[in-house]
Amino acid sequence: MTSMSSYTPATVEVLQALELKPGERYLELGCGPGVCLALAAALTGPGLATGVERDGHMAAFAQRNLGRLGVGAAVVQGDALDGHQARAPYDRIHSGIGVPCVPAAWVEQLAPGGRLLTTLTTRTPSWPGQLLVTRSDRGRVEAVLRGWPRGYRPMLGYRWLSALDHRARIKACPGRARPTRLAPPPDDAYGFWLAAAYLAPGLVRDFQAETMTIVAPEDDSWAVAGPGDGTVRVHGPRDVWAELEDVHARWEAAGRPETYHVDLTDGPGHQHVTSGPGPKALTWTLPPLTTAPAQRT
């Protein structure tokens, strides 16, 4: 599968966050079958909404759908990472694919006063980030990252981690028990889980497990939190829970941030994230973009 239709509440959230208005130029990156693009075009008016889709068959399918609706939107086949320079700049840009960092072309094609919204994909689908980039009327770019309960699928060629291969082994041997002062953090502690995705990399959660189960599949290690009894079970050469304890302590010391600022000035591969000023701030660097081979037509 190269494309998918958006989860409808997520589409509504996107359009609300973008504050899309009539008369604005809109760019949809990785538009798939065109669901979000059609809704955006209905808001902007005809001739102002453009979609970019890598899969030629899907691009043609989306264009036929949009033609039947008569909303006046256009779909072009191309690599979403390049944006679409021909109709730039855009007042609103939305990426329907998750990326590890922000392509420079996207920021360059954002008009003064514009807003850009994308999913920042970590190596695990468990803890995505939502990034909102704004350009002021004077051209200053600001980017704010927050943890989010859901996000878009990553770009083609990006490799996710999975806990599924370890599920049977964990059930058979959950690991040795040890005490811990860290109770399983709540699912909606998005600021913590987002930081953990980067500061304790290579972890993925099995959300189908009875108690919180975090796996480091590449290190054949896992942690299974006890049912509220102050213990955790750990297995393998990597103490997964100790890493989460460390990140949680650092997150607490940083003031339990829920949002982070991203410096985009150095381009992809050098985009730095920080929770704020001061020596206790949480910081990391976003991984670079990867490329996938061109598709055969």
C-alpha positions as CSV (number, residue, x, y, z in Angstrom):
1,M,0.0,0.0,0.0
2,T,1.4,3.4,-1.0
3,S,-1.5,5.6,0.1
4,M,-4.3,5.7,2.5
5,S,-7.4,7.7,3.2
6,S,-7.2,9.9,6.3
7,Y,-8.9,9.2,9.6
8,T,-11.7,11.8,9.4
9,P,-11.2,13.4,12.9
10,A,-7.5,13.8,12.1
11,T,-8.4,15.6,8.8
12,V,-10.7,18.0,10.7
13,E,-7.9,18.6,13.3
14,V,-5.5,19.4,10.5
15,L,-7.7,21.9,8.8
16,Q,-8.6,23.6,12.1
17,A,-4.9,23.8,13.1
18,L,-4.0,25.3,9.7
19,E,-6.8,27.9,10.1
20,L,-7.4,27.6,6.3
21,K,-9.5,30.4,4.8
22,P,-11.1,31.2,1.5
23,G,-8.6,32.6,-1.0
24,E,-5.5,31.0,0.4
25,R,-3.1,28.9,-1.6
26,Y,-2.9,25.4,-0.2
27,L,-0.4,22.6,-0.8
28,E,-1.1,19.0,0.2
29,L,2.1,16.8,0.2
30,G,1.4,13.1,-0.2
31,C,-2.3,13.7,-0.9
32,G,-3.2,10.0,-1.5
33,P,-6.8,9.6,-2.8
34,G,-7.4,13.3,-2.2
35,V,-9.8,13.3,0.8
36,C,-8.1,16.1,2.7
37,L,-7.3,17.9,-0.5
38,A,-11.0,18.0,-1.5
39,L,-12.0,19.4,1.8
40,A,-9.3,22.0,1.7
41,A,-10.3,23.0,-1.9
42,A,-13.9,23.5,-0.7
43,L,-12.6,26.0,1.8
44,T,-10.0,27.8,-0.4
45,G,-12.1,28.1,-3.5
46,P,-11.3,26.7,-7.0
47,G,-7.8,26.9,-8.5
48,L,-6.0,27.4,-5.2
49,A,-5.4,23.9,-3.8
50,T,-2.7,21.6,-5.1
51,G,-1.7,18.1,-4.2
52,V,1.6,16.2,-4.8
53,E,1.5,12.4,-4.9
54,R,4.5,10.1,-5.6
55,D,2.4,7.2,-6.8
56,G,1.3,7.9,-10.4
57,H,-1.7,5.6,-10.3
58,M,-2.9,7.2,-7.0
59,A,-2.3,10.7,-8.4
60,A,-4.6,9.9,-11.4
61,F,-7.2,8.3,-9.1
62,A,-7.2,11.4,-6.9
63,Q,-7.5,13.7,-9.8
64,R,-10.5,11.8,-11.2
65,N,-12.2,12.0,-7.8
66,L,-11.6,15.7,-7.5
67,G,-12.8,16.2,-11.1
68,R,-16.1,14.5,-10.2
69,L,-16.5,16.8,-7.2
70,G,-15.8,19.9,-9.2
71,V,-13.8,21.6,-6.4
72,G,-11.1,22.9,-8.8
73,A,-8.1,21.2,-7.2
74,A,-5.1,19.8,-9.1
75,V,-2.9,16.8,-8.4
76,V,0.6,16.5,-9.8
77,Q,2.8,13.4,-9.7
78,G,6.1,14.0,-7.9
79,D,8.2,13.6,-4.8
80,A,6.4,15.3,-1.9
81,L,9.8,16.0,-0.3
82,D,10.4,18.6,-3.1
83,G,7.1,20.4,-2.5
84,H,5.8,22.0,-5.7
85,Q,7.8,25.0,-6.7
86,A,5.7,25.9,-9.8
87,R,2.8,27.3,-7.8
88,A,4.8,28.5,-4.7
89,P,4.6,30.3,-2.3
90,Y,1.7,28.7,-0.3
91,D,-0.2,30.2,2.5
92,R,-0.9,26.8,4.0
93,I,1.1,23.5,3.6
94,H,0.0,20.2,5.0
95,S,2.0,17.0,4.8
96,G,0.0,13.7,4.6
97,I,3.2,11.8,5.2
98,G,5.4,11.6,8.3
99,V,9.0,12.8,7.9
100,P,12.0,12.5,10.2
101,C,12.9,16.2,9.7
102,V,11.5,19.0,7.6
103,P,12.6,19.2,4.0
104,A,14.1,22.6,3.2
105,A,11.9,23.0,0.1
106,W,8.8,23.0,2.3
107,V,10.0,25.9,4.4
108,E,11.2,27.8,1.3
109,Q,7.8,27.5,-0.3
110,L,5.9,28.8,2.7
111,A,4.6,32.3,2.2
112,P,4.9,35.1,4.7
113,G,2.1,34.7,7.2
114,G,1.9,31.0,6.3
115,R,1.5,27.8,8.3
116,L,2.9,24.4,7.7
117,L,1.8,21.2,9.5
118,T,3.4,17.8,9.4
119,T,4.0,14.7,11.4
120,L,7.5,14.1,12.6
121,T,8.0,10.3,12.5
122,T,10.1,8.6,15.1
123,R,11.3,5.1,14.6
124,T,8.3,3.9,16.5
125,P,4.6,4.5,15.5
126,S,3.9,4.6,19.3
127,W,5.0,8.2,19.8
128,P,4.7,10.6,16.8
129,G,5.2,14.3,17.0
130,Q,3.2,17.1,15.4
131,L,5.2,20.0,14.0
132,L,3.7,23.4,13.3
133,V,5.9,25.8,11.3
134,T,4.9,29.4,10.9
135,R,6.4,32.2,8.9
136,S,5.7,35.8,10.1
137,D,4.8,38.6,7.8
138,R,8.4,39.7,8.1
139,G,9.7,36.2,7.1
140,R,10.8,34.9,10.5
141,V,10.3,31.1,10.8
142,E,9.3,29.4,14.0
143,A,8.6,25.7,14.5
144,V,6.9,24.2,17.5
145,L,6.8,20.4,18.1
146,R,4.4,18.6,20.4
147,G,3.7,15.0,21.2
148,W,0.5,13.7,19.6
149,P,-1.7,10.7,20.0
150,R,-1.7,9.9,16.2
151,G,0.2,10.8,13.1
152,Y,0.5,10.1,9.4
153,R,2.4,7.1,8.0
154,P,6.1,7.7,7.3
155,M,7.5,8.5,3.9
156,L,8.2,5.7,1.6
157,G,11.5,4.0,2.5
158,Y,11.4,4.9,6.1
159,R,11.7,1.9,8.5
160,W,9.5,1.5,11.5
161,L,10.3,-0.6,14.6
162,S,7.8,-3.3,15.7
163,A,7.2,-5.2,18.9
164,L,5.2,-8.0,17.3
165,D,8.0,-10.4,16.7
166,H,8.8,-10.4,20.4
167,R,5.3,-10.8,21.8
168,A,5.3,-14.6,22.2
169,R,8.8,-14.5,23.8
170,I,7.8,-11.8,26.3
171,K,4.8,-13.7,27.3
172,A,6.9,-16.8,27.9
173,C,9.7,-15.0,29.7
174,P,8.8,-11.4,30.8
175,G,12.2,-11.0,32.5
176,R,13.7,-10.6,35.9
177,A,11.9,-8.4,38.4
178,R,13.4,-5.4,40.1
179,P,12.1,-2.4,42.0
180,T,11.4,0.9,40.4
181,R,10.2,4.3,41.6
182,L,8.8,5.2,38.2
183,A,5.1,4.2,37.9
184,P,4.1,3.7,34.2
185,P,3.7,7.2,32.8
186,P,0.2,7.9,31.5
187,D,-0.5,7.6,27.8
188,D,-1.3,11.3,27.5
189,A,2.1,12.4,28.9
190,Y,2.8,13.2,25.3
191,G,5.7,15.5,26.0
192,F,7.5,12.7,27.9
193,W,6.9,10.0,25.4
194,L,8.0,12.2,22.5
195,A,11.3,13.0,24.3
196,A,11.8,9.3,25.1
197,A,11.4,8.5,21.4
198,Y,14.6,10.5,20.7
199,L,16.5,10.3,24.0
200,A,16.0,6.6,24.5
201,P,16.0,5.6,20.8
202,G,15.0,2.3,19.3
203,L,12.1,1.6,21.6
204,V,8.6,0.6,20.6
205,R,5.5,-0.1,22.8
206,D,3.2,-3.0,22.5
207,F,-0.2,-1.4,23.1
208,Q,-1.9,-4.8,23.1
209,A,-0.1,-6.1,26.2
210,E,-1.9,-6.4,29.5
211,T,0.6,-4.1,31.3
212,M,3.0,-1.5,29.8
213,T,5.5,-3.3,27.6
214,I,8.4,-1.5,25.9
215,V,10.6,-3.3,23.5
216,A,14.0,-2.6,22.0
217,P,13.8,-5.1,19.1
218,E,17.2,-4.4,17.7
219,D,18.8,-5.1,21.1
220,D,16.6,-8.1,21.9
221,S,15.6,-6.3,25.2
222,W,12.3,-5.4,26.8
223,A,10.7,-4.1,30.0
224,V,7.3,-5.1,31.4
225,A,5.9,-2.8,34.1
226,G,4.3,-4.5,37.1
227,P,0.6,-4.1,37.9
228,G,1.1,-1.1,40.2
229,D,3.3,-3.0,42.7
230,G,6.5,-0.9,42.3
231,T,8.3,-3.5,40.2
232,V,9.3,-3.9,36.6
233,R,10.6,-6.9,34.7
234,V,13.6,-6.4,32.4
235,H,15.2,-8.7,29.9
236,G,18.2,-8.5,27.6
237,P,21.5,-6.6,27.5
238,R,19.7,-3.2,27.4
239,D,17.9,-2.0,30.6
240,V,15.0,-0.4,28.8
241,W,13.2,0.7,31.9
242,A,16.4,2.3,33.4
243,E,16.6,4.5,30.2
244,L,13.0,5.5,30.7
245,E,13.6,6.3,34.3
246,D,16.5,8.6,33.3
247,V,14.5,10.4,30.6
248,H,11.6,10.8,33.0
249,A,13.8,12.4,35.6
250,R,15.3,14.7,33.0
251,W,11.8,15.6,31.8
252,E,10.7,16.4,35.3
253,A,13.8,18.6,35.8
254,A,13.1,20.4,32.6
255,G,9.6,21.4,33.9
256,R,7.6,18.6,32.3
257,P,7.6,20.3,28.8
258,E,4.7,19.5,26.5
259,T,6.1,21.5,23.5
260,Y,9.5,21.9,22.0
261,H,11.1,24.4,19.7
262,V,12.8,23.3,16.5
263,D,15.6,25.3,14.8
264,L,15.2,24.8,11.1
265,T,17.9,27.3,10.0
266,D,20.6,24.7,9.3
267,G,18.4,22.5,7.0
268,P,17.6,18.8,7.1
269,G,20.0,16.7,9.1
270,H,20.9,19.6,11.4
271,Q,17.6,20.5,12.9
272,H,17.9,21.0,16.6
273,V,15.1,20.5,19.2
274,T,15.0,22.1,22.6
275,S,12.5,22.3,25.4
276,G,13.7,25.8,26.3
277,P,16.6,27.8,27.7
278,G,18.8,26.7,30.6
279,P,21.1,23.8,31.4
280,K,18.3,21.4,32.3
281,A,16.5,21.8,29.0
282,L,15.9,18.6,26.9
283,T,17.7,18.8,23.6
284,W,18.3,16.5,20.6
285,T,18.9,16.6,16.8
286,L,16.4,15.3,14.3
287,P,17.7,12.5,12.0
288,P,18.3,13.3,8.4
289,L,15.9,12.6,5.5
290,T,16.3,9.4,3.6
291,T,15.4,8.8,0.0
292,A,13.6,6.0,-1.7
293,P,14.2,4.8,-5.3
294,A,11.9,6.3,-7.9
295,Q,8.9,4.2,-8.8
296,R,8.4,2.5,-12.1
297,T,5.6,3.8,-14.2
